[in-house]
């Protein structure tokens, strides 16, 4: 008989041991993971028939893991079992995860019974869960309900932020990303989560990011990494600003990131700079026109004197040859005066001197 391959995902080591022991005694080949990110890593070398997952976990949680599995063609047919301590308080949400079996965490003997029933359900090729198993004898806890309501509120805010928001683990892998972040990265969420952030960055930004990450492990002063609007990062055809803030929780590093698409504002900024250049050209032309206007005026005064003297010379001369020369000179001067008048008209907004 072929052993069923199973991945058990839970951040509680006691639950991991209990569930793994039950399934191994039932003849399954079991691998365990402490969170959704570790489970996705296991999938590269260990393709399971069944995944049993908790919901509340660090890094990538169980709900997000279910979403990835059900929306990734390579994993969508894996038999999915949700084993959760919040199933009682959040039953409607749990049933929307696309799991084939949903089990509420309770006494070990009860969980064993329902895990074996889930295994039989898999072998019978029965898919889709319509109720949560193991809820008998359990009672909803007010504090859990309040925490879940607070979590849902935060998720709504996170999902609807106009900026791209994401979270990285200590290895720089994306463990959370909102819709705007996925839009800027041009990938669906299922292809963003668990991927290294540097895989989306251009080379120059990648080097800066890696140098910053190295510095986080060896410096006391944990400074944010900022690519502002002066030095935005080019993602595909968009200019994007980054603000990456390191956060330490129980000596574990997480990085909170905010992305903002500044393509439109940079375009307006570029157009404004171009407009200012054009305005500067106009100011220079205006200054040149004013100067030309003054020069034209001076030339016109000089020509008036010269033309007057030539005309006087033509009147008093008795030499026919000199008269002809003066006559040709007068015509040339009249043409010159006409050209200066046209130039003056152009430089003075069509108003002649």
Phi, psi and omega per residue, in radians:
X1 nan 2.318 -3.133
X2 -1.287 2.303 3.108
X3 -1.289 2.381 3.051
X4 -1.327 2.337 3.130
X5 -1.606 2.254 -3.032
X6 -2.317 2.411 2.951
X7 -1.945 2.226 3.100
X8 -1.886 2.215 -3.053
X9 -2.113 2.056 3.126
X10 -2.886 2.447 3.115
X11 -1.501 -0.029 3.077
X12 -1.675 1.944 -3.075
X13 -1.090 -0.503 3.125
X14 -1.178 -0.803 3.112
X15 -1.088 -0.715 3.117
X16 -0.987 -0.784 -3.112
X17 -1.160 -0.741 -3.126
X18 -1.087 -0.880 -3.082
X19 -1.166 -0.755 3.141
X20 -1.083 -0.713 -3.135
X21 -1.106 -0.754 3.132
X22 -1.068 -0.794 -3.065
X23 -1.288 -0.622 3.100
X24 -1.150 -0.694 3.100
X25 -1.177 -0.394 3.096
X26 -1.497 0.055 3.067
X27 1.677 0.232 -3.113
X28 -1.597 2.681 3.008
X29 -1.687 2.012 -2.910
X30 -2.031 2.383 2.946
X31 -2.118 2.590 -3.113
X32 -2.108 2.692 3.107
X33 -2.493 2.529 -3.074
X34 -1.527 -0.130 3.116
X35 -2.891 3.063 -3.094
X36 -1.128 -0.610 3.132
X37 -1.126 -0.787 3.110
X38 -1.111 -0.589 3.115
X39 -1.153 -0.737 3.117
X40 -1.114 -0.614 3.076
X41 -1.120 -0.698 3.129
X42 -1.097 -0.571 -3.072
X43 -1.096 -0.366 -3.120
X44 -1.214 -0.504 -3.104
X45 -2.100 -0.199 -3.068
X46 -2.376 1.691 -3.112
X47 -1.557 1.996 -3.028
X48 -1.579 2.803 2.945
X49 -1.454 -0.578 -3.048
X50 -2.342 2.472 2.955
X51 -2.154 2.222 3.061
X52 -1.906 2.086 -3.043
X53 -2.322 2.489 2.941
X54 -1.338 2.994 3.110
X55 -1.832 -0.848 -3.091
X56 -1.526 1.843 -3.121
X57 -2.567 2.761 3.073
X58 -1.270 3.008 3.139
X59 1.004 -2.113 3.100
X60 -1.509 2.083 -3.081
X61 -1.423 3.097 -3.060
X62 -1.164 -0.657 3.127
X63 -1.091 -0.742 3.136
X64 -1.216 -0.647 3.081
X65 -1.071 -0.759 3.095
X66 -1.042 -0.743 -3.140
X67 -1.061 -0.778 -3.138
X68 -1.098 -0.798 -3.092
X69 -1.106 -0.739 -3.076
X70 -1.353 -0.250 -3.117
X71 -2.008 0.213 3.053
X72 -1.987 2.012 -3.056
X73 -0.878 -0.652 -3.088
X74 -1.204 -0.387 -3.039
X75 -2.027 -0.076 -2.963
X76 -1.147 -0.355 -3.116
X77 -1.660 0.033 3.071
X78 -1.142 2.365 3.115
X79 -1.266 2.160 -2.965
X80 -1.987 2.164 3.118
X81 -2.052 2.139 3.053
X82 -1.709 2.187 3.124
X83 -2.140 1.808 -2.939
X84 -2.380 2.531 3.085
X85 -1.419 -0.201 -3.136
X86 -1.826 0.174 -3.099
X87 -1.027 -0.632 -3.100
X88 -1.205 -0.732 -3.092
X89 -1.410 -0.347 -3.042
X90 -2.315 0.792 -2.974
X91 -1.086 -0.712 -3.115
X92 -1.132 -0.737 3.130
X93 -1.103 -0.736 -3.128
X94 -1.076 -0.725 -3.106
X95 -1.246 -0.203 3.131
X96 -1.607 0.046 -3.038
X97 -1.442 -0.135 -3.140
X98 1.435 0.315 3.140
X99 -1.325 2.714 3.095
X100 -1.530 -0.447 3.067
X101 -2.515 2.387 3.049
X102 -2.107 2.212 -3.096
X103 -2.214 2.324 3.054
X104 -1.464 2.350 3.086
X105 -1.163 2.387 3.133
X106 -2.755 -2.603 3.102
X107 -1.029 2.593 -3.073
X108 -0.996 -0.718 -3.113
X109 -1.110 -0.687 3.132
X110 -1.191 -0.740 3.120
X111 -1.097 -0.701 3.122
X112 -1.036 -0.790 -3.132
X113 -1.018 -0.790 -3.078
X114 -1.345 -0.506 3.056
X115 -1.166 -0.720 3.108
X116 -1.180 -0.609 3.082
X117 -1.166 -0.649 3.099
X118 -1.140 -0.688 3.108
X119 -1.087 -0.738 3.102
X120 -1.138 -0.671 3.116
X121 -1.093 -0.699 3.078
X122 -1.086 -0.807 -3.119
X123 -1.151 -0.425 3.112
X124 -1.579 0.009 3.130
X125 1.011 0.768 3.067
X126 -1.760 2.131 -3.044
X127 -2.030 2.677 3.018
X128 1.549 2.196 -3.117
X129 -1.823 2.340 3.116
X130 -1.987 -0.117 3.105
X131 -2.656 2.893 3.135
X132 -1.739 2.190 3.140
X133 -1.457 2.666 3.008
X134 1.425 0.326 -3.111
X135 -1.551 -0.144 -3.134
X136 -1.139 2.297 3.104
X137 1.460 -0.025 3.111
X138 -1.785 2.645 -3.108
X139 -2.261 2.454 -3.135
X140 -1.123 2.515 -3.135
X141 -1.875 2.195 -3.074
X142 -1.026 -0.741 -3.081
X143 -1.098 -0.653 3.114
X144 -1.167 -0.718 3.100
X145 -1.061 -0.724 3.128
X146 -1.144 -0.739 3.134
X147 -1.137 -0.672 3.114
X148 -1.165 -0.671 3.101
X149 -1.118 -0.716 3.111
X150 -1.132 -0.707 3.121
X151 -1.119 -0.746 3.125
X152 -1.112 -0.680 3.106
X153 -1.062 -0.816 3.128
X154 -1.101 -0.657 3.135
X155 -1.137 -0.684 3.120
X156 -1.106 -0.779 3.116
X157 -1.074 -0.800 -3.125
X158 -1.072 -0.784 -3.089
X159 -1.191 -0.517 -3.027
X160 -1.769 0.125 3.081
X161 -1.083 2.436 3.123
X162 -1.349 -0.349 3.031
X163 -1.539 2.734 3.008
X164 -1.328 2.237 3.140
X165 -2.177 2.463 -3.137
X166 -2.695 2.938 3.112
X167 -2.345 2.416 3.108
X168 -2.013 2.631 3.001
X169 -1.528 -3.034 -3.060
X170 -1.168 -0.280 3.115
X171 -1.662 0.056 3.133
X172 1.381 0.391 3.116
X173 -1.716 2.520 -3.074
X174 -1.359 2.134 -3.139
X175 -2.019 -0.080 3.086
X176 -2.788 2.414 -3.133
X177 -2.710 2.333 3.128
X178 -1.545 2.989 -3.067
X179 -0.999 -0.679 -3.129
X180 -1.155 -0.646 3.074
X181 -1.086 -0.795 3.127
X182 -1.098 -0.631 3.108
X183 -1.122 -0.765 -3.131
X184 -1.182 -0.591 3.104
X185 -1.432 -0.184 3.119
X186 1.032 0.717 3.062
X187 -2.445 2.580 3.004
X188 -1.219 2.792 -3.083
X189 -0.975 -0.643 -3.117
X190 -1.113 -0.392 3.133
X191 -1.801 0.067 3.104
X192 -1.794 -0.804 -3.103
X193 -1.086 2.394 -3.138
X194 1.402 -0.104 -3.138
X195 -1.486 2.554 3.094
X196 -1.175 2.364 -3.112
X197 -1.074 -0.614 -3.107
X198 -1.133 -0.335 3.133
X199 -1.178 -0.260 3.133
X200 -1.763 -0.108 -3.015
X201 -1.681 2.577 2.982
X202 -1.192 2.866 -2.990
X203 -0.977 -0.811 -3.069
X204 -1.125 -0.741 3.107
X205 -1.200 -0.592 3.120
X206 -1.073 -0.779 3.136
X207 -1.115 -0.736 3.133
X208 -1.116 -0.741 -3.130
X209 -1.118 -0.794 -3.130
X210 -1.111 -0.699 3.099
X211 -1.096 -0.712 3.116
X212 -1.131 -0.745 3.120
X213 -1.065 -0.737 3.108
X214 -1.079 -0.673 -3.140
X215 -1.172 -0.470 -3.141
X216 -1.128 -0.467 -3.083
X217 -1.533 -0.171 -3.045
X218 -2.294 0.124 3.104
X219 -2.153 2.634 3.128
X220 -1.385 -0.681 -3.112
X221 -1.478 1.829 -3.073
X222 -1.590 1.538 -3.091
X223 -1.426 2.521 3.032
X224 -1.141 2.810 3.026
X225 -1.875 2.206 -3.046
X226 -2.229 2.186 2.894
X227 -1.916 1.767 -3.036
X228 -1.557 -2.986 -3.069
X229 -1.205 -0.292 3.073
X230 -1.338 -0.619 -3.125
X231 -2.234 1.086 -3.128
X232 -1.212 2.818 3.102
X233 -1.686 2.404 3.121
X234 -1.539 1.936 3.059
X235 -1.918 1.921 -3.058
X236 1.007 -2.015 3.133
X237 -1.907 0.316 -3.105
X238 -2.001 2.554 3.014
X239 -1.716 2.154 -2.967
X240 -2.261 2.398 3.021
X241 -1.645 2.607 3.133
X242 -2.180 2.482 2.960
X243 -2.351 1.891 -3.071
X244 -1.941 2.129 -3.061
X245 -2.064 2.118 3.106
X246 -1.331 2.405 3.118
X247 -2.299 2.302 3.130
X248 -1.927 2.159 3.097
X249 -2.191 2.033 -3.116
X250 0.894 0.798 3.087
X251 1.191 0.147 3.051
X252 -1.778 2.405 -3.118
X253 -1.584 2.272 2.947
X254 -2.239 2.669 -3.137
X255 -2.182 2.164 3.085
X256 -1.690 2.251 -3.084
X257 -2.171 2.513 3.057
X258 -2.187 2.246 3.070
X259 -1.962 2.501 3.075
X260 -2.428 2.229 3.123
X261 -1.363 1.959 -3.130
X262 -1.930 0.325 -3.119
X263 -0.989 -0.816 -3.121
X264 -1.096 -0.807 -3.115
X265 -1.183 -0.610 3.098
X266 -1.192 -0.617 3.091
X267 -1.124 -0.797 3.101
X268 -1.096 -0.696 3.122
X269 -1.070 -0.751 3.118
X270 -1.141 -0.722 3.115
X271 -1.131 -0.642 3.110
X272 -1.142 -0.741 3.100
X273 -1.096 -0.728 3.117
X274 -1.124 -0.696 3.113
X275 -1.120 -0.680 3.124
X276 -1.148 -0.653 3.075
X277 -1.092 -0.741 3.125
X278 -1.134 -0.681 3.106
X279 -1.134 -0.655 3.110
X280 -1.128 -0.694 3.078
X281 -1.060 -0.742 -3.137
X282 -1.113 -0.717 3.123
X283 -1.090 -0.705 3.117
X284 -1.140 -0.756 3.112
X285 -1.087 -0.664 3.127
X286 -1.136 -0.713 3.108
X287 -1.138 -0.717 3.111
X288 -1.125 -0.673 3.136
X289 -1.133 -0.705 3.111
X290 -1.107 -0.746 3.123
X291 -1.139 -0.750 3.136
X292 -1.113 -0.628 3.118
X293 -1.072 -0.767 3.131
X294 -1.140 -0.735 3.124
X295 -1.109 -0.733 3.129
X296 -1.054 -0.719 3.136
X297 -1.083 -0.776 3.127
X298 -1.117 -0.772 3.114
X299 -1.053 -0.743 -3.118
X300 -1.069 -0.705 3.100
X301 -1.106 -0.767 3.133
X302 -1.109 -0.740 -3.133
X303 -1.127 -0.625 3.120
X304 -1.043 -0.741 3.124
X305 -1.148 -0.790 -3.095
X306 -1.118 -0.780 -3.132
X307 -1.085 -0.713 3.127
X308 -1.087 -0.747 3.133
X309 -1.162 -0.675 3.118
X310 -1.097 -0.751 -3.136
X311 -1.128 -0.662 3.092
X312 -1.123 -0.739 -3.141
X313 -1.093 -0.629 3.137
X314 -1.157 -0.564 -3.126
X315 -1.282 -0.715 -2.985
X316 -1.593 -0.259 -3.103
X317 -1.313 2.536 3.060
X318 -1.946 -0.052 -3.136
X319 -1.560 2.080 -3.085
X320 -1.099 -0.677 -3.109
X321 -1.152 -0.748 3.110
X322 -1.141 -0.685 3.120
X323 -1.023 -0.734 -3.136
X324 -1.129 -0.721 3.118
X325 -1.117 -0.756 3.110
X326 -1.123 -0.622 3.124
X327 -1.121 -0.768 3.107
X328 -1.123 -0.691 3.120
X329 -1.111 -0.715 3.140
X330 -1.082 -0.732 3.120
X331 -1.093 -0.762 3.137
X332 -1.097 -0.713 3.119
X333 -1.147 -0.647 3.103
X334 -1.119 -0.720 3.081
X335 -1.111 -0.726 3.129
X336 -1.094 -0.758 3.117
X337 -1.062 -0.661 3.109
X338 -1.136 -0.722 3.114
X339 -1.127 -0.739 3.134
X340 -1.136 -0.617 3.118
X341 -1.131 -0.704 3.091
X342 -1.125 -0.755 3.137
X343 -1.098 -0.710 3.118
X344 -1.130 -0.707 3.129
X345 -1.082 -0.765 -3.138
X346 -1.129 -0.746 -3.055
X347 -1.362 -0.213 -3.119
X348 -2.030 0.646 3.105
X349 0.933 0.879 3.086
X350 1.124 0.325 3.086
X351 -1.929 1.895 -3.086
X352 -1.128 2.684 3.057
X353 -1.177 nan nan
